[in-house]
Structure formats: structure tokens, C-alpha cells
């Protein structure tokens, strides 16, 4: 499982610090923010379209996905979320949720009451900008995924997603060199890339044959980061990290 070696509050701080400069006072306030933790199994709904939640969900361990389902029952995965992310941060200001968020591995989640977040932001106005920037980064990732699905070839689509996960997991301390935990199934990658599971399988075989990835169950190793970046047309600019995002 993707397990961050920090407390839930520290995970949130570490993630925000990758996109925003926090003062010592702001970090202390975030450390004191009440967070109720809960463990859930894989393939469980966290929020669904039409829900009106009174809390936000912080990823502590595991992976979740944002998805929507067509009237025919076809699922489109629009984003993957890793520890440190708050995938439903929009619910702080939008009354009704218009997406589904579901676990794709066993997860540990931290739930933060909206009222506590509102009080925090009233006391520390700069944190409004930090959370707003976090939301804008999610929007940037959505735009990149739209390009990935619409214009890149299958080989590049999957290479790009692997590169993105590598960088995002590294920012929260969840990589060992160029190895990380990637629990997604081929069916889930298919839903994220607009491909069939059979096609996804063939692309993974090609990536392994070309020496760009090594897979062992849920462990992903990248032997040549530069070549994988080139194959995926990956530029971390859209993640808006304080560093350059290079692995």
C-alpha cells in the first residue's frame, strides 16, 4: 500500500508545501486541524454524484479515482489521487458533488469537517490561497489528462500516467529510488485512457520489452526516467510544483 511516513496533518502540510510557501504559524494551525481517520476496502464509493457532504476527504494511504459513468454504464476515470490529495476539496464551496470518488486499493482516509476548514481559513487568510492553488492544480491535471486521452498515442498515454504518478508520489515521500507502488488494474488504466484492457495489456508488454518499466505485482520500477519521460511526452510543468518535478 502507498503509505506515507507522516501523520495525516503532516501529509497535508507536506503536499501544500510543494505548491505554496507556508509560515510556521500556518503549519502549526494545520497540525491542530481535527482529522478523523477511517480505513476502507478497495472498490468502495467515498462520495457519489448528487451527494451533499459536510466534510472533505484527505488521502492518507492508498489510491482513489475520480470518475463519472455514462447512461450506458461506461466509466471514465478522470484523475487518480494519492496520499496528500484532497480529491473533493471542491465540496467546500459547491453544495452538490458532481463526480464519483472511489477507492482503487485499500485506503486510509482523513475526514475534515467543512466548518473546521472554514474557521481555519477565516483565521489564516493565506491558507485560502493555498487551498485555491491546490484546486487550480487539480484543474491543470484534468486538462493534461484531456490532452492525453484525446491526442496522444496509446503508448504515450500510459507512459505519461506512469510518469505523473512517479512525480506526485515522490513529492510525498512514497518512492524508493525509481520504484513505487501502483495498485491500478489494467481495467482501471483502460478507463483512464479510453482504451480496452486488452490494448492496455499490449502497451504494458511493449513498455517492458523496451526496458522502460519493470513490474512486479503492484511495484513499478522505472529503469530509465529520461526515456520514459520522452515516450510519454511528459513535462511536469502542469503539476506546478515548487521544484521542477524531475524524478
Order of alpha helices (4+ residues) and beta strands (2+ residues): alpha-alpha-beta-beta-beta-beta-beta-beta-beta-alpha-alpha-alpha-beta-beta-alpha-alpha-beta-beta-alpha
